[in-house]
Amino acid sequence: METRLADMQLCSSILSSLNECILGKQNEIERLMIAVIGGGHVLLEDVPGTGKTQLVKALAKTIGGQFRRIQCNPDLLPTDITGVSIYHPKQEQFIFRSGPVMTNVLLADEINRATTKTQAALLEAMEEGHVTVDGDTYMLPSPFILLATQNPIDFEGTYSLPEAQLDRFMMKLSLGYPNEADEQRMVLSREGVHPSDRMEQLSSIEDIERIQGQVLAVHMDDAVGNYLIQLVRSTRTHPQVVLGASPRAAIALSRAAKASAYLQQRTFVTPDDIKNLAPYVLSHRMLLHTDARMNGLRAEDIVAQLLDMAKVPVRLER
């Protein structure tokens, strides 16, 4: 119990440190932390200059562990990510040279600039925690967290992420522009060094792995679990949806809800945990009909409708 309380306080310290680095984005930073301790990957989609890359760098410094970065572009090859086997003449054998994917925290910057073939090199790593090169399988360090960024308005020289890859991201987040007061603080407080460069390590990667295990142990009542399942299943029958959320989405929402409860120092999941995170876990996994998109309907709007219609479990005290 003491270890659990100490780990919860450690999470609070990490959140406070990140909030000092990226101003005015407390909710977004909390969702990112939920994905990290929930064992998921995150897609950060936003316009340039909103602090996506700096937030990832700050997070990696704070939680410790190995950190590597890939700057995605069209000439990036799959082996530039996974690694390659090179023949060594003296030893008369092939030796595996690992790529940047062999790390704890991997930043894939502008992931949609990489070709679909290169993007596919991350599928195995994201889901199974290992990569296969020349028929040999190599395990990734544990935990492995992929944080990818992409620009939503730059279409030239970009490749859309396939549904199979989007489904492997626990959440899709957007930072957005800061408010006027926070932007003024950013400008006036800058002293030549970005706040992320002054971040200190607050935990070890072993701490994060232990916390991930504690998150999985958070209790979810059968009634709350059924509420989650019915919500996910309703995305598949909505008349405006071509492709609804997958069973993998249900598992991701369950883990995210448990992580949310953990950050709030609870040992159980409430329906509010699910309601608050459903738009960020389910929306990017849904494909709408063409006419719905042309009429301006978004997946987030569909999720909001389904949340309004879903019957929330209520416990009656006697």
C-alpha positions as a LaTeX table, in Angstrom:
\begin{tabular}{lrrr}
\hline
Residue & $x$ (\AA) & $y$ (\AA) & $z$ (\AA) \\
\hline
Met1 & 0.00 & 0.00 & 0.00 \\
Glu2 & 2.82 & 2.42 & 0.85 \\
Thr3 & 4.50 & 1.70 & $-2.47$ \\
Arg4 & 1.22 & 2.35 & $-4.30$ \\
Leu5 & 0.69 & 5.70 & $-2.57$ \\
Ala6 & 4.29 & 6.70 & $-3.28$ \\
Asp7 & 3.84 & 5.81 & $-6.96$ \\
Met8 & 0.61 & 7.83 & $-7.14$ \\
Gln9 & 2.45 & 10.81 & $-5.68$ \\
Leu10 & 5.24 & 10.23 & $-8.21$ \\
Cys11 & 2.68 & 10.49 & $-11.04$ \\
Ser12 & 1.43 & 13.76 & $-9.56$ \\
Ser13 & 4.99 & 15.11 & $-9.48$ \\
Ile14 & 5.52 & 14.16 & $-13.13$ \\
Leu15 & 2.29 & 15.91 & $-14.12$ \\
Ser16 & 3.28 & 19.06 & $-12.23$ \\
Ser17 & 6.69 & 19.11 & $-13.90$ \\
Leu18 & 5.18 & 18.71 & $-17.38$ \\
Asn19 & 2.64 & 21.46 & $-16.71$ \\
Glu20 & 5.52 & 23.83 & $-15.95$ \\
Cys21 & 7.08 & 22.96 & $-19.32$ \\
Ile22 & 3.96 & 23.21 & $-21.52$ \\
Leu23 & 1.73 & 25.95 & $-20.16$ \\
Gly24 & $-2.04$ & 25.86 & $-20.12$ \\
Lys25 & $-2.44$ & 22.25 & $-21.30$ \\
Gln26 & $-3.20$ & 20.44 & $-18.06$ \\
Asn27 & $-6.00$ & 18.29 & $-19.49$ \\
Glu28 & $-4.00$ & 17.21 & $-22.54$ \\
Ile29 & $-0.93$ & 16.42 & $-20.44$ \\
Glu30 & $-3.04$ & 14.34 & $-18.05$ \\
Arg31 & $-4.44$ & 12.32 & $-20.98$ \\
Leu32 & $-0.91$ & 11.75 & $-22.26$ \\
Met33 & 0.12 & 10.50 & $-18.82$ \\
Ile34 & $-2.95$ & 8.24 & $-18.74$ \\
Ala35 & $-1.81$ & 6.63 & $-22.00$ \\
Val36 & 1.75 & 6.16 & $-20.72$ \\
Ile37 & 0.82 & 4.43 & $-17.45$ \\
Gly38 & $-1.98$ & 2.59 & $-19.27$ \\
Gly39 & 0.60 & 0.99 & $-21.57$ \\
Gly40 & $-0.63$ & 2.67 & $-24.76$ \\
His41 & 0.73 & 4.66 & $-27.69$ \\
Val42 & $-0.33$ & 8.21 & $-28.54$ \\
Leu43 & $-0.86$ & 10.10 & $-31.80$ \\
Leu44 & $-0.45$ & 13.87 & $-31.37$ \\
Glu45 & $-2.13$ & 15.68 & $-34.26$ \\
Asp46 & $-1.89$ & 19.45 & $-34.41$ \\
Val47 & $-0.63$ & 22.42 & $-36.38$ \\
Pro48 & 3.12 & 23.20 & $-36.23$ \\
Gly49 & 4.55 & 25.07 & $-33.28$ \\
Thr50 & 2.09 & 24.06 & $-30.58$ \\
Gly51 & 4.66 & 22.13 & $-28.52$ \\
Lys52 & 4.02 & 18.52 & $-29.55$ \\
Thr53 & 7.68 & 17.54 & $-29.90$ \\
Gln54 & 8.76 & 19.49 & $-26.82$ \\
Leu55 & 6.08 & 17.77 & $-24.73$ \\
Val56 & 7.30 & 14.33 & $-25.80$ \\
Lys57 & 10.94 & 15.25 & $-25.09$ \\
Ala58 & 9.97 & 16.60 & $-21.68$ \\
Leu59 & 8.03 & 13.45 & $-20.85$ \\
Ala60 & 10.92 & 11.20 & $-21.89$ \\
Lys61 & 13.36 & 13.14 & $-19.72$ \\
Thr62 & 11.04 & 13.06 & $-16.73$ \\
Ile63 & 10.26 & 9.33 & $-16.71$ \\
Gly64 & 13.80 & 8.20 & $-17.58$ \\
Gly65 & 14.63 & 5.24 & $-19.76$ \\
Gln66 & 16.05 & 5.25 & $-23.27$ \\
Phe67 & 14.72 & 7.88 & $-25.68$ \\
Arg68 & 15.17 & 8.02 & $-29.44$ \\
Arg69 & 13.66 & 10.13 & $-32.18$ \\
Ile70 & 12.82 & 9.43 & $-35.82$ \\
Gln71 & 12.31 & 12.36 & $-38.19$ \\
Cys72 & 9.96 & 10.79 & $-40.73$ \\
Asn73 & 10.26 & 11.69 & $-44.41$ \\
Pro74 & 9.43 & 9.96 & $-47.71$ \\
Asp75 & 12.91 & 8.44 & $-48.18$ \\
Leu76 & 12.92 & 6.79 & $-44.74$ \\
Leu77 & 13.18 & 3.00 & $-45.10$ \\
Pro78 & 11.70 & 0.33 & $-42.81$ \\
Thr79 & 15.20 & $-0.82$ & $-41.85$ \\
Asp80 & 15.97 & 2.76 & $-40.75$ \\
Ile81 & 13.47 & 2.08 & $-37.97$ \\
Thr82 & 13.82 & $-1.61$ & $-37.15$ \\
Gly83 & 17.53 & $-2.10$ & $-37.87$ \\
Val84 & 19.39 & $-4.23$ & $-40.40$ \\
Ser85 & 21.59 & $-7.36$ & $-40.53$ \\
Ile86 & 25.08 & $-6.61$ & $-41.86$ \\
Tyr87 & 27.59 & $-9.25$ & $-42.94$ \\
His88 & 30.78 & $-9.18$ & $-40.87$ \\
Pro89 & 33.70 & $-10.58$ & $-42.97$ \\
Lys90 & 35.98 & $-11.43$ & $-40.02$ \\
Gln91 & 33.30 & $-13.31$ & $-38.11$ \\
Glu92 & 31.82 & $-14.68$ & $-41.35$ \\
Gln93 & 28.27 & $-14.09$ & $-40.16$ \\
Phe94 & 25.48 & $-11.52$ & $-40.23$ \\
Ile95 & 25.31 & $-9.19$ & $-37.23$ \\
Phe96 & 22.12 & $-7.33$ & $-36.34$ \\
Arg97 & 22.49 & $-3.57$ & $-36.00$ \\
Ser98 & 19.45 & $-2.38$ & $-34.07$ \\
Gly99 & 17.46 & 0.64 & $-35.20$ \\
Pro100 & 15.95 & 3.47 & $-33.13$ \\
Val101 & 12.88 & 1.33 & $-32.33$ \\
Met102 & 15.01 & $-0.46$ & $-29.71$ \\
Thr103 & 14.18 & 2.02 & $-26.98$ \\
Asn104 & 11.69 & 2.74 & $-24.21$ \\
Val105 & 10.28 & 5.99 & $-25.57$ \\
Leu106 & 10.24 & 6.49 & $-29.35$ \\
Leu107 & 9.24 & 9.80 & $-30.92$ \\
Ala108 & 8.12 & 9.45 & $-34.55$ \\
Asp109 & 8.00 & 13.07 & $-35.68$ \\
Glu110 & 5.62 & 13.82 & $-38.58$ \\
Ile111 & 4.78 & 10.14 & $-38.97$ \\
Asn112 & 2.48 & 10.81 & $-41.93$ \\
Arg113 & 5.47 & 11.93 & $-44.02$ \\
Ala114 & 6.81 & 8.39 & $-44.05$ \\
Thr115 & 5.58 & 6.04 & $-46.78$ \\
Thr116 & 2.97 & 3.41 & $-45.94$ \\
Lys117 & 5.63 & 0.68 & $-46.21$ \\
Thr118 & 7.77 & 2.43 & $-43.62$ \\
Gln119 & 4.78 & 3.11 & $-41.38$ \\
Ala120 & 4.00 & $-0.61$ & $-41.48$ \\
Ala121 & 7.40 & $-1.32$ & $-39.90$ \\
Leu122 & 5.95 & 0.00 & $-36.64$ \\
Leu123 & 2.85 & $-2.22$ & $-36.59$ \\
Glu124 & 4.56 & $-5.27$ & $-35.09$ \\
Ala125 & 6.43 & $-3.16$ & $-32.54$ \\
Met126 & 3.29 & $-1.32$ & $-31.40$ \\
Glu127 & 1.17 & $-4.42$ & $-30.88$ \\
Glu128 & 3.57 & $-7.23$ & $-29.99$ \\
Gly129 & 6.62 & $-5.51$ & $-28.53$ \\
His130 & 9.13 & $-6.97$ & $-30.97$ \\
Val131 & 10.37 & $-6.62$ & $-34.55$ \\
Thr132 & 11.28 & $-9.21$ & $-37.16$ \\
Val133 & 14.31 & $-8.64$ & $-39.40$ \\
Asp134 & 15.46 & $-11.24$ & $-41.94$ \\
Gly135 & 13.32 & $-13.89$ & $-40.26$ \\
Asp136 & 14.74 & $-13.30$ & $-36.77$ \\
Thr137 & 12.64 & $-11.79$ & $-33.98$ \\
Tyr138 & 14.11 & $-9.21$ & $-31.60$ \\
Met139 & 12.31 & $-8.15$ & $-28.41$ \\
Leu140 & 11.98 & $-4.45$ & $-27.63$ \\
Pro141 & 12.85 & $-2.99$ & $-24.23$ \\
Ser142 & 9.94 & $-2.99$ & $-21.78$ \\
Pro143 & 7.98 & $-0.83$ & $-21.60$ \\
Phe144 & 7.89 & 0.44 & $-25.19$ \\
Ile145 & 5.97 & 3.68 & $-25.80$ \\
Leu146 & 5.48 & 5.21 & $-29.26$ \\
Leu147 & 4.56 & 8.90 & $-29.34$ \\
Ala148 & 3.92 & 10.06 & $-32.90$ \\
Thr149 & 3.16 & 13.54 & $-34.21$ \\
Gln150 & 1.51 & 14.63 & $-37.43$ \\
Asn151 & 0.34 & 17.83 & $-39.09$ \\
Pro152 & $-3.39$ & 17.77 & $-39.97$ \\
Ile153 & $-3.31$ & 20.53 & $-42.60$ \\
Asp154 & $-0.17$ & 19.74 & $-44.62$ \\
Phe155 & $-1.25$ & 17.32 & $-47.35$ \\
Glu156 & 1.64 & 17.65 & $-49.82$ \\
Gly157 & 4.15 & 14.83 & $-49.42$ \\
Thr158 & 2.13 & 13.05 & $-46.73$ \\
Tyr159 & 0.63 & 9.56 & $-46.51$ \\
Ser160 & $-2.53$ & 8.89 & $-44.52$ \\
Leu161 & $-2.14$ & 6.41 & $-41.69$ \\
Pro162 & $-4.06$ & 3.19 & $-42.46$ \\
Glu163 & $-6.89$ & 2.13 & $-40.16$ \\
Ala164 & $-4.85$ & $-0.84$ & $-38.90$ \\
Gln165 & $-2.18$ & 1.53 & $-37.59$ \\
Leu166 & $-4.61$ & 4.10 & $-36.18$ \\
Asp167 & $-6.24$ & 1.27 & $-34.23$ \\
Arg168 & $-2.93$ & 0.60 & $-32.46$ \\
Phe169 & $-2.82$ & 4.09 & $-30.93$ \\
Met170 & $-4.58$ & 4.15 & $-27.57$ \\
Met171 & $-5.38$ & 7.85 & $-27.96$ \\
Lys172 & $-5.32$ & 10.64 & $-30.48$ \\
Leu173 & $-4.71$ & 14.02 & $-28.85$ \\
Ser174 & $-4.46$ & 17.63 & $-29.94$ \\
Leu175 & $-2.79$ & 20.39 & $-27.93$ \\
Gly176 & $-4.29$ & 23.40 & $-29.71$ \\
Tyr177 & $-3.18$ & 27.00 & $-29.38$ \\
Pro178 & $-2.55$ & 28.42 & $-25.89$ \\
Asn179 & $-4.73$ & 31.19 & $-24.51$ \\
Glu180 & $-3.44$ & 34.75 & $-24.59$ \\
Ala181 & $-2.16$ & 34.80 & $-21.00$ \\
Asp182 & $-0.20$ & 31.54 & $-21.36$ \\
Glu183 & 1.24 & 32.61 & $-24.72$ \\
Gln184 & 2.38 & 35.86 & $-23.16$ \\
Arg185 & 4.08 & 33.92 & $-20.34$ \\
Met186 & 5.84 & 31.75 & $-22.94$ \\
Val187 & 7.25 & 34.75 & $-24.74$ \\
Leu188 & 8.27 & 36.79 & $-21.70$ \\
Ser189 & 9.74 & 33.91 & $-19.66$ \\
Arg190 & 11.94 & 32.47 & $-22.41$ \\
Glu191 & 15.61 & 32.81 & $-21.46$ \\
Gly192 & 17.26 & 31.27 & $-24.49$ \\
Val193 & 16.70 & 27.71 & $-23.25$ \\
His194 & 13.48 & 25.82 & $-23.77$ \\
Pro195 & 11.87 & 24.59 & $-20.53$ \\
Ser196 & 12.07 & 20.99 & $-21.79$ \\
Asp197 & 15.87 & 21.26 & $-21.79$ \\
Arg198 & 15.80 & 22.03 & $-18.06$ \\
Met199 & 13.57 & 19.08 & $-17.16$ \\
Glu200 & 14.93 & 16.70 & $-14.53$ \\
Gln201 & 14.40 & 12.97 & $-14.29$ \\
Leu202 & 11.83 & 12.22 & $-11.58$ \\
Ser203 & 11.45 & 8.46 & $-12.01$ \\
Ser204 & 13.06 & 5.46 & $-13.61$ \\
Ile205 & 11.60 & 3.35 & $-16.39$ \\
Glu206 & 11.30 & 0.56 & $-13.80$ \\
Asp207 & 8.98 & 2.84 & $-11.80$ \\
Ile208 & 6.78 & 3.34 & $-14.86$ \\
Glu209 & 6.67 & $-0.40$ & $-15.52$ \\
Arg210 & 5.66 & $-1.04$ & $-11.91$ \\
Ile211 & 2.95 & 1.63 & $-12.11$ \\
Gln212 & 1.61 & 0.05 & $-15.31$ \\
Gly213 & 1.17 & $-3.18$ & $-13.38$ \\
Gln214 & $-0.70$ & $-1.35$ & $-10.61$ \\
Val215 & $-3.00$ & 0.26 & $-13.18$ \\
Leu216 & $-4.03$ & $-3.14$ & $-14.52$ \\
Ala217 & $-5.04$ & $-4.12$ & $-10.98$ \\
Val218 & $-7.55$ & $-1.24$ & $-10.67$ \\
His219 & $-11.04$ & $-2.73$ & $-10.22$ \\
Met220 & $-13.77$ & $-2.38$ & $-12.85$ \\
Asp221 & $-17.23$ & $-3.45$ & $-11.75$ \\
Asp222 & $-19.20$ & $-5.72$ & $-14.09$ \\
Ala223 & $-21.86$ & $-3.03$ & $-14.57$ \\
Val224 & $-19.24$ & $-0.45$ & $-15.54$ \\
Gly225 & $-17.55$ & $-2.97$ & $-17.84$ \\
Asn226 & $-20.87$ & $-3.70$ & $-19.55$ \\
Tyr227 & $-21.43$ & 0.05 & $-20.00$ \\
Leu228 & $-18.05$ & 0.27 & $-21.73$ \\
Ile229 & $-18.77$ & $-2.70$ & $-23.99$ \\
Gln230 & $-22.20$ & $-1.41$ & $-25.04$ \\
Leu231 & $-20.68$ & 1.99 & $-25.85$ \\
Val232 & $-18.00$ & 0.46 & $-28.06$ \\
Arg233 & $-20.44$ & $-1.88$ & $-29.79$ \\
Ser234 & $-22.83$ & 1.00 & $-30.52$ \\
Thr235 & $-20.17$ & 2.60 & $-32.75$ \\
Arg236 & $-20.52$ & $-0.37$ & $-35.13$ \\
Thr237 & $-24.27$ & 0.00 & $-35.66$ \\
His238 & $-24.57$ & 3.76 & $-36.07$ \\
Pro239 & $-26.07$ & 4.55 & $-39.51$ \\
Gln240 & $-23.41$ & 7.16 & $-40.33$ \\
Val241 & $-20.45$ & 4.88 & $-39.49$ \\
Val242 & $-18.79$ & 2.57 & $-42.02$ \\
Leu243 & $-16.19$ & 1.15 & $-39.62$ \\
Gly244 & $-16.77$ & 1.17 & $-35.88$ \\
Ala245 & $-14.41$ & 0.68 & $-32.97$ \\
Ser246 & $-12.69$ & $-2.70$ & $-32.69$ \\
Pro247 & $-12.34$ & $-5.06$ & $-29.71$ \\
Arg248 & $-8.83$ & $-3.61$ & $-29.38$ \\
Ala249 & $-10.51$ & $-0.24$ & $-28.81$ \\
Ala250 & $-12.56$ & $-1.71$ & $-25.95$ \\
Ile251 & $-9.38$ & $-3.00$ & $-24.30$ \\
Ala252 & $-7.67$ & 0.37 & $-24.81$ \\
Leu253 & $-10.63$ & 2.26 & $-23.29$ \\
Ser254 & $-10.64$ & $-0.11$ & $-20.33$ \\
Arg255 & $-6.94$ & 0.45 & $-19.67$ \\
Ala256 & $-7.27$ & 4.21 & $-20.12$ \\
Ala257 & $-10.19$ & 4.33 & $-17.68$ \\
Lys258 & $-8.18$ & 2.35 & $-15.11$ \\
Ala259 & $-5.22$ & 4.71 & $-15.58$ \\
Ser260 & $-7.52$ & 7.71 & $-15.10$ \\
Ala261 & $-8.84$ & 6.24 & $-11.85$ \\
Tyr262 & $-5.26$ & 5.56 & $-10.72$ \\
Leu263 & $-4.19$ & 9.18 & $-11.33$ \\
Gln264 & $-7.13$ & 10.29 & $-9.21$ \\
Gln265 & $-5.93$ & 7.91 & $-6.49$ \\
Arg266 & $-8.94$ & 5.60 & $-6.74$ \\
Thr267 & $-8.88$ & 1.81 & $-6.72$ \\
Phe268 & $-11.96$ & 1.47 & $-8.96$ \\
Val269 & $-13.27$ & 2.76 & $-12.30$ \\
Thr270 & $-16.36$ & 4.98 & $-12.53$ \\
Pro271 & $-18.56$ & 5.64 & $-15.61$ \\
Asp272 & $-17.14$ & 9.18 & $-15.70$ \\
Asp273 & $-13.66$ & 7.78 & $-16.37$ \\
Ile274 & $-15.05$ & 6.11 & $-19.48$ \\
Lys275 & $-17.16$ & 9.09 & $-20.59$ \\
Asn276 & $-14.25$ & 11.54 & $-20.28$ \\
Leu277 & $-11.84$ & 9.40 & $-22.31$ \\
Ala278 & $-14.13$ & 7.82 & $-24.92$ \\
Pro279 & $-13.78$ & 10.68 & $-27.47$ \\
Tyr280 & $-9.98$ & 10.39 & $-27.43$ \\
Val281 & $-9.88$ & 6.59 & $-27.54$ \\
Leu282 & $-12.68$ & 5.83 & $-30.00$ \\
Ser283 & $-12.95$ & 8.72 & $-32.48$ \\
His284 & $-9.79$ & 8.09 & $-34.50$ \\
Arg285 & $-10.79$ & 4.43 & $-34.91$ \\
Met286 & $-14.12$ & 5.25 & $-36.60$ \\
Leu287 & $-14.65$ & 5.72 & $-40.35$ \\
Leu288 & $-17.71$ & 7.73 & $-41.37$ \\
His289 & $-19.76$ & 7.56 & $-44.56$ \\
Thr290 & $-18.71$ & 10.02 & $-47.26$ \\
Asp291 & $-21.97$ & 11.98 & $-47.11$ \\
Ala292 & $-21.62$ & 12.35 & $-43.34$ \\
Arg293 & $-18.13$ & 13.80 & $-43.71$ \\
Met294 & $-19.27$ & 16.14 & $-46.48$ \\
Asn295 & $-22.01$ & 17.43 & $-44.19$ \\
Gly296 & $-19.39$ & 18.30 & $-41.59$ \\
Leu297 & $-20.12$ & 15.44 & $-39.20$ \\
Arg298 & $-17.10$ & 14.27 & $-37.20$ \\
Ala299 & $-16.40$ & 11.04 & $-35.38$ \\
Glu300 & $-16.26$ & 13.05 & $-32.14$ \\
Asp301 & $-19.87$ & 14.14 & $-32.77$ \\
Ile302 & $-20.94$ & 10.51 & $-33.17$ \\
Val303 & $-19.22$ & 9.51 & $-29.92$ \\
Ala304 & $-20.95$ & 12.42 & $-28.13$ \\
Gln305 & $-24.33$ & 11.21 & $-29.45$ \\
Leu306 & $-23.66$ & 7.65 & $-28.31$ \\
Leu307 & $-22.57$ & 8.83 & $-24.86$ \\
Asp308 & $-25.84$ & 10.77 & $-24.50$ \\
Met309 & $-27.87$ & 7.69 & $-25.48$ \\
Ala310 & $-25.92$ & 5.15 & $-23.39$ \\
Lys311 & $-27.54$ & 4.04 & $-20.14$ \\
Val312 & $-25.14$ & 4.90 & $-17.33$ \\
Pro313 & $-25.02$ & 2.32 & $-14.51$ \\
Val314 & $-26.14$ & 3.76 & $-11.18$ \\
Arg315 & $-25.64$ & 2.11 & $-7.81$ \\
Leu316 & $-28.58$ & 2.53 & $-5.45$ \\
Glu317 & $-27.67$ & 2.71 & $-1.77$ \\
Arg318 & $-30.14$ & 1.12 & 0.63 \\
\hline
\end{tabular}
